């Protein structure tokens, strides 16, 4: 079974397009979300822009960083900042 949804939307006088609720919910697009608009040949592609916080919560898990490692990295970065002043 294909995972394709198709919608039609009207373009307003100011060239605004509303993303249908079902499409926005499926992709996790909410008020304030950022989207990328790609013009490819004769098509417009609108896709959500995922930030580091989204990937931390929903993205694939490829490793584990414990508190100890995080704290050590924080101390190294702080030392770099102090030494560069």
C-alpha positions, -999 to 999 in steps of 0.1 A, spaced: 0 0 0 13 34 -10 19 61 17 8 89 -6 -18 115 3 -30 140 -24 -47 173 -16 -58 204 -35 -55 239 -21 -64 273 -34 -38 301 -38 -49 333 -22 -46 368 -37 -13 372 -18 -1 338 -31 -6 321 3 -14 284 4 -29 267 35 -15 232 43 -44 209 48 -48 198 84 -44 160 77 -11 167 58 2 190 86 -6 165 113 10 136 94 42 156 91 41 172 125 38 207 111 24 231 137 20 269 139 56 283 140 71 253 123 96 260 95 92 245 60 115 243 31 101 251 -4 118 235 -33 110 244 -69 120 214 -91 112 216 -128 75 221 -129 68 211 -92 68 228 -58 78 206 -29 71 217 7 88 197 34 93 203 71 127 216 83 138 195 113 161 210 139 185 193 163 158 192 190 134 174 168 161 148 158 169 143 195 133 134 202 122 117 170 153 109 149 172 76 147 193 68 177 228 61 166 247 64 199 244 71 235 261 99 254 259 97 291 259 125 316 296 121 324 307 124 287 284 154 283 298 171 313 334 164 302 327 179 267 311 209 283 342 215 305 365 211 274 345 237 255 344 261 284 382 258 287 386 266 250 365 297 254 385 308 285 418 302 267 408 322 236 401 353 256 
